[in-house]
């Protein structure tokens, strides 16, 4: 459906050619397709191939080497913010500035704080990042950067991951990282509303929740305990 939009007709209300086998990450996607009348016999839960060998992948990572690669001191708490093209330049799905607001909020509260380091990872299709660069320059921050490197490496060194809506939140749970989802409105259909694995926050509470995650070990343990079933349901 990303590539073709001309399959809707009286005989095909799904608007999509149905292959003999549709390989799905997890049961969550299967339930969604079944609720939209996709044929059950064609749906197979397969898992997310990116994480079939996650334990072996993690063994290849070295925090020391990655901190050196990114030019960050090893004693920093890394706050990773992954955007979703929710900025005024992109208007395909409406005009939003959610990512801009979050970046400003993070810099307002953590810029030039020697205990933290801020990383902004733009969405892979987000080529125009001038608005983030301008905000960063305005703060003259020495502990923040916009970075385009491998997302798995960035998640691996992160202490907490923040986003509005992104698969990087699920990816981060695979790496057993605390995740905060920033909500700007009620979204009753989101899979992230029905889990205790992710912390939901409004913009005003974001800073205090980040700090709580760092100091509250019991909170982190609860999040980790709830993660396994949620990841299995979504990534197989």
VMD Tcl script that draws the C-alpha trace (Angstrom):
set ca {
  {0.00 0.00 0.00}
  {3.01 2.29 0.32}
  {3.79 1.76 -3.37}
  {0.40 1.20 -5.02}
  {-2.89 2.97 -4.46}
  {-5.01 1.77 -7.38}
  {-6.22 -1.65 -6.19}
  {-9.44 -0.49 -4.55}
  {-12.47 -1.73 -6.49}
  {-15.80 -3.44 -5.90}
  {-14.17 -6.87 -5.78}
  {-11.22 -5.86 -3.61}
  {-12.20 -3.57 -0.76}
  {-8.85 -4.18 0.97}
  {-7.06 -2.22 -1.74}
  {-4.14 -4.62 -1.69}
  {-3.10 -7.73 -3.59}
  {-3.07 -10.61 -1.10}
  {0.02 -12.86 -1.42}
  {-0.18 -16.54 -0.49}
  {1.95 -15.81 2.57}
  {2.21 -12.53 4.45}
  {5.05 -12.69 6.99}
  {4.29 -10.58 10.07}
  {6.44 -9.39 12.96}
  {4.00 -10.41 15.70}
  {0.45 -11.18 16.82}
  {-0.39 -7.50 17.18}
  {-0.16 -7.00 13.41}
  {-2.04 -10.22 12.76}
  {-4.94 -9.09 14.97}
  {-5.04 -5.75 13.14}
  {-5.18 -7.38 9.69}
  {-7.80 -9.91 10.80}
  {-9.97 -7.07 12.10}
  {-9.78 -5.58 8.59}
  {-10.91 -8.84 6.95}
  {-7.55 -10.13 5.72}
  {-7.70 -13.93 5.25}
  {-6.29 -15.78 8.27}
  {-4.82 -18.59 6.11}
  {-2.43 -16.10 4.46}
  {-1.04 -14.58 7.69}
  {2.08 -16.03 9.35}
  {3.78 -14.59 12.44}
  {7.46 -14.64 11.57}
  {9.17 -12.21 13.94}
  {11.34 -9.18 13.20}
  {14.49 -10.41 11.38}
  {16.45 -7.39 12.64}
  {16.44 -8.96 16.09}
  {16.68 -12.70 15.40}
  {20.27 -12.63 16.70}
  {20.10 -9.72 19.11}
  {22.27 -11.41 21.75}
  {25.02 -11.94 19.19}
  {24.57 -8.38 17.92}
  {24.99 -6.92 21.40}
  {28.22 -8.88 21.88}
  {29.74 -6.97 18.94}
  {29.08 -3.60 20.59}
  {31.51 -1.91 22.95}
  {30.31 1.12 24.93}
  {33.85 2.40 25.24}
  {34.42 2.22 21.48}
  {31.06 3.77 20.65}
  {31.53 6.64 23.08}
  {34.88 7.31 21.44}
  {33.33 7.05 17.98}
  {30.68 9.65 18.82}
  {33.04 11.87 20.82}
  {31.17 11.54 24.12}
  {32.61 11.09 27.62}
  {31.79 7.67 29.06}
  {30.30 8.99 32.31}
  {27.37 10.75 30.61}
  {23.71 9.74 30.82}
  {22.61 9.56 27.19}
  {19.15 10.91 26.33}
  {18.29 9.69 22.82}
  {15.46 11.48 21.02}
  {14.21 9.90 17.78}
  {12.06 12.15 15.60}
  {9.12 11.24 13.37}
  {9.14 14.05 10.77}
  {6.76 15.97 13.05}
  {8.07 19.40 12.08}
  {6.57 22.21 9.93}
  {8.64 21.42 6.81}
  {6.78 18.11 6.32}
  {3.05 18.56 5.69}
  {1.94 15.27 4.11}
  {-0.15 14.30 7.13}
  {-0.81 17.77 8.54}
  {1.36 20.49 10.04}
  {3.00 19.53 13.34}
  {5.84 20.82 15.46}
  {5.88 18.08 18.11}
  {9.50 17.09 17.46}
  {10.54 20.76 17.55}
  {8.86 21.27 20.93}
  {10.52 18.20 22.41}
  {13.99 19.23 21.18}
  {13.53 22.69 22.71}
  {12.33 21.21 25.99}
  {15.29 18.84 26.22}
  {17.77 21.63 25.53}
  {16.08 24.01 27.96}
  {16.45 21.51 30.79}
  {19.61 19.53 30.00}
  {21.79 21.75 27.81}
  {25.35 22.14 29.15}
  {24.57 19.92 32.14}
  {27.73 17.89 32.63}
  {25.78 14.79 33.75}
  {23.88 14.37 30.49}
  {24.36 14.17 26.75}
  {21.53 14.77 24.27}
  {21.37 12.93 20.94}
  {18.77 13.69 18.28}
  {18.40 10.96 15.66}
  {16.27 12.23 12.74}
  {13.76 9.96 11.03}
  {15.50 8.16 8.10}
  {13.35 10.05 5.58}
  {13.80 13.40 7.32}
  {16.43 15.10 5.17}
  {15.62 18.69 6.14}
  {16.89 19.06 9.71}
  {17.79 22.75 9.64}
  {15.14 23.61 12.21}
  {16.79 21.28 14.76}
  {20.24 22.63 13.93}
  {19.07 26.22 14.42}
  {17.60 25.43 17.83}
  {20.81 23.66 18.85}
  {22.92 26.64 17.78}
  {20.68 29.03 19.72}
  {21.41 27.13 22.93}
  {25.15 26.93 22.21}
  {25.05 23.51 23.81}
  {28.28 21.58 24.36}
  {26.54 18.35 25.34}
  {24.17 17.77 22.44}
  {24.38 16.77 18.81}
  {22.23 15.72 15.86}
  {23.46 12.36 14.69}
  {22.67 10.09 11.74}
  {24.56 6.96 12.81}
  {23.33 3.37 13.13}
  {20.22 3.38 15.31}
  {21.15 0.15 17.10}
  {24.48 1.63 18.18}
  {22.74 4.74 19.47}
  {20.15 2.74 21.40}
  {22.90 0.55 22.87}
  {24.69 3.51 24.50}
  {21.52 5.36 25.48}
  {20.19 5.63 29.03}
  {16.65 6.53 27.99}
  {14.90 6.80 24.60}
  {12.23 9.40 23.79}
  {9.86 9.69 20.84}
  {6.30 10.58 19.86}
  {5.55 7.61 17.62}
  {8.30 5.43 16.19}
  {9.36 1.81 15.84}
  {12.57 2.89 17.60}
  {10.56 2.67 20.81}
  {10.00 -1.05 20.20}
  {13.61 -1.46 19.09}
  {14.76 0.14 22.35}
  {12.67 -2.27 24.40}
  {14.51 -5.12 22.66}
  {17.71 -3.60 24.07}
  {16.03 -3.34 27.52}
  {16.15 0.45 27.53}
  {13.60 2.69 29.31}
  {11.31 4.41 26.80}
  {9.23 7.58 27.16}
  {6.49 8.36 24.66}
  {5.52 12.04 24.53}
  {1.81 12.51 23.87}
  {0.32 15.69 22.46}
  {-3.23 14.34 22.17}
  {-5.22 11.27 23.10}
  {-4.61 8.48 20.58}
  {-6.93 5.65 21.52}
  {-5.75 3.39 18.67}
  {-2.05 3.37 19.44}
  {-0.48 0.08 20.55}
  {1.61 2.15 22.97}
  {-1.50 3.02 25.01}
  {-2.02 -0.58 26.05}
  {1.29 -1.44 27.66}
  {3.07 -0.88 30.95}
  {6.42 -1.20 29.18}
  {6.51 2.41 27.98}
  {6.15 5.59 30.05}
  {3.58 7.97 28.57}
  {4.19 11.65 29.26}
  {2.96 15.07 28.24}
  {5.55 17.69 27.33}
  {5.41 19.47 30.70}
  {6.17 16.30 32.68}
  {8.91 15.05 30.37}
  {11.88 16.44 32.32}
  {10.74 15.12 35.69}
  {10.02 11.67 34.23}
  {13.47 11.48 32.65}
  {15.04 12.31 36.00}
  {12.80 9.82 37.80}
  {13.87 7.01 35.48}
  {17.51 7.76 36.31}
  {17.03 7.71 40.09}
  {14.17 5.22 40.59}
  {15.56 1.70 40.18}
  {12.21 0.15 41.14}
  {10.51 2.00 38.27}
  {13.13 0.76 35.81}
  {12.71 -2.83 37.01}
  {8.93 -2.67 36.59}
  {9.30 -1.38 33.05}
  {11.73 -4.17 32.24}
  {9.43 -6.82 33.73}
  {6.56 -5.69 31.52}
  {8.64 -5.56 28.35}
  {9.02 -9.23 27.37}
  {5.38 -10.04 26.60}
  {4.82 -6.73 24.79}
  {7.86 -7.23 22.54}
  {6.85 -10.82 21.80}
  {3.38 -9.69 20.80}
  {4.74 -7.00 18.46}
  {8.06 -8.41 17.23}
  {7.55 -12.13 17.65}
}
mol new
graphics top color blue
foreach p $ca { graphics top sphere $p radius 0.5 }
foreach p [lrange $ca 0 end-1] q [lrange $ca 1 end] { graphics top cylinder $p $q radius 0.2 }
display resetview
